[in-house]
């Protein structure tokens, strides 16, 4: 999408919806943030009005902003040679949304984002709505506006626990029927809550407590070490020779 098209879309959205939308443009992508109470009316207008015609809903997903902008790893203030673990002790799961260790400009923990496409104008729009209640995240369902979002909303409900009010059949779609919790939430344990295996004696699937210990994952860190620079130089020489 050209810069002209992007700016034109942002300007038209602001002119049409005013304070109902918070418009931002970043990396060529236009994002419109809307309150849950106004979602259905705004979505209908974006779909039907001749100035927008966002007739296609390409994708919908949930977002958990717990620990957004946080890291337990020192990065800029560690040595540039060797490897440093630099753990600060603020990993996901060690704090709550209310007690997160750093102030960030996110008003609520959960959000639902739908990506829209206007075939007529060859434009895309990212529409985001925050869930007002962090303990019980609820947003209106868009299934009646874009029927293709049916399974996407079920996926978001399954993985994030976001409830889509008005969905005709809001059930889990990826996890088991007896699954406890929502695995894409940031405070869900990496090792899970239970282990599942098939018991040949009982001839059925059984659930057992997790047998492995929780662990801190070590990220892959690329540094400008001498051996790395030498390897890059040798690779470049090999490429030129061949």
N, C-alpha and C positions, 0 to 999 in steps of 0.2 A: 504494500500500500504506500502511495506517495505521501510526502509531507503535506501537500496541498489537500489531498483527500482526508487525511487524518485531522488536520486543523478544521476543515470544513465540517466534518462530522461533530467534533467537539463544540464548535460554535453553534451548529444547528440544535444540538442537544440542550445546550445552555439556554438558547432562545426559546425553545419549546417547553422545557420542563422547569426552568428557573431553579428555585431552591429545593425542588424535589430530588434533584440529582447533584452529586458531587463529582465533577468531571476532572480526570487527570489524564495526561498523555505522557507515556514513557516508553522509550525504545520503539516508537512507531505504533504502540498499542494504546487504544483509547479505552479507558475504564470508567464506568459509570457506577457510582455507589448509591444505593437506594434503600430507604427504610422499609422494613418488612410490611408496614401498614400500607405502603404505596406500591408494593411490588406488582400486584396483579394489574392495576390500572396502567402503570408504566409499561409493563410487558405487553399488554394488549395494544397500546399505542405504538410501541416499537414494531410490532408485527404488522399492524394494519394500516397505519398512516402512510400516505404516499411519499412523504419525505424521508422515510426510513426503510420500511419494507424488510425488516429482519424476519423473514419467513422461515429460516432454518436455524434450529438450535443444534449446534455441532456437538457440544459436550456440556456436562454439568458435574461438578465435583464439590466435595466438602473441604474445608481447611480448618486446622487446629493451630491457632497462633500461640499456644503455650510455648514458652522459651523462644519466641520469635526475636531475632537479633541477639540471642545469647549464645555463648560458647563456653565450654569448660576448658578450652585449650588456649594457652598463650600462643599468639601468632606474631604480631609485630614487635613484641618486646623480648623475643628470645634470640639466641645466637643463630647466625646464619650458617654455622658449620656444625656438622654432626646431627644428631637427632635428639629432640627434647620432647618429653611427654608433657610437661608444663600444665599439669592438671590443676584447675582452680577449684574443683569441688562443687560446681554448679550445674551438674548434668541434668538432663531431662529426667523427671521423676523424683528429683531431690527437693523440689519446691512446688508450690501450688500457684495457680494463676494469680490469686490475690497477693501472694508473697513473692512474686517473681523478683529477681535481684536487681533488675535495671528497668528504668522507665522507658517504655516504647509507645509510639503513637498509634496503638491499636485499641479501639474502644471496647471490644468484646473478644472473647476467646474463639468462638466458632463463627464461621461464615460459609455461605453457599455461593458458588460462582458458576454462572452459565455463560458459555461462549456462543455468540450469535453471529450469523452470516446473512448479509443481504446480497443475494445473487443479482438483483436488479442493479444495485449500485457498486457491486464488488467491494464491499466494506465489511469489516468485522468489528464487533463490540464485545467487551468483557463487562458483564453485569454482575455486581457483587452486592449481597445483602447479608448483614450481620445478624446473628441470633441474639436477641435481647437478653435472654436468661442463660447464663453460662452453665447452670446446673441442669436445666432442661431446655436444650436448644431446639427451638421451633421456628420454622419459616413457612410461608404459604407454598403449596405445591404449584408447579407450573405445567403439570401434565395436561390440563385442559386448554392451555395456551399453545404448547408444543407437545403433542402426544408422544413424540419420540423420546421424551425425557423420563418415561416411566421407569425403565430399568436403571437409568443413571441415578435417579432419586433413591431407588432401593439400595443401590450400591453405596451411596453416601450415608444413608441410614445405617446400613450394616457396618461400615468401616469407621464412621465417626459418631454415630448415635444421633444425628440430626433428624428431627421429626419433620416430615413434610405434610403439613396440615391440608387435608383434602385429597391426598393421594388415594386412589381406589383400592390399592392392594399393597400396603407398605409392610413387606416381609423381608427377612434376610435373603441375600441372593448369592453370596460367596462363601460364608461360613456355615458351619453345621447348625442344625436346629437347636441343639443344646449349648451352643457357644455362649460363654459368659464374657461380657465386655465388648469393646469396639477396638479392633487391633490397630487402626491408624491414628488413634489418639496418642498424643505425645507422652502421656503418663502410663500407657499400656506397657507392661514389662516386655523387654526384648525376648526373654526366654518363654514368654507366655504364662498362662496360669495352670495348665494341665498338659500331660502327655497322652497321646492317643496311640494305641496299638491294637492289633488283632490278636486275641487269645485263642490259640488252636484248641485248647482243652474246653473252654467255655463256648467256642465257636461263635464268638461275637466280638465287636469292638469294645474295648474297655478304656476308661479314663482313669489316669493315675496322677499323683502329684509330680511336679517337675523334678527331675533327678539331677540336673546340671546346675552349677553355681552361676549366679548373676556375674556379669563381667563388664568391664569398661572397654569399649571398642577403640582401637588405636587407628586414627585416620591415616591415610596415605599422604605423606608430606613430601613435596618436591623441593629440595634445597639446592643451592649453587655450590655444592661441595666440589673439591678438586677432582675426585675420581669421577664424578658425574660429568664435569666439564671435559675431562679427558676422553670419556666414552663418547660424548657428542662429537668431539673433534675427530676421533678415529672413525666414527660412522660417516661423517661428512667426507673424509678422505676416501673411504671405501666407495662411497657413492660416486665421487668424481672419477675414480679410477675405472669404474665399471659403466 
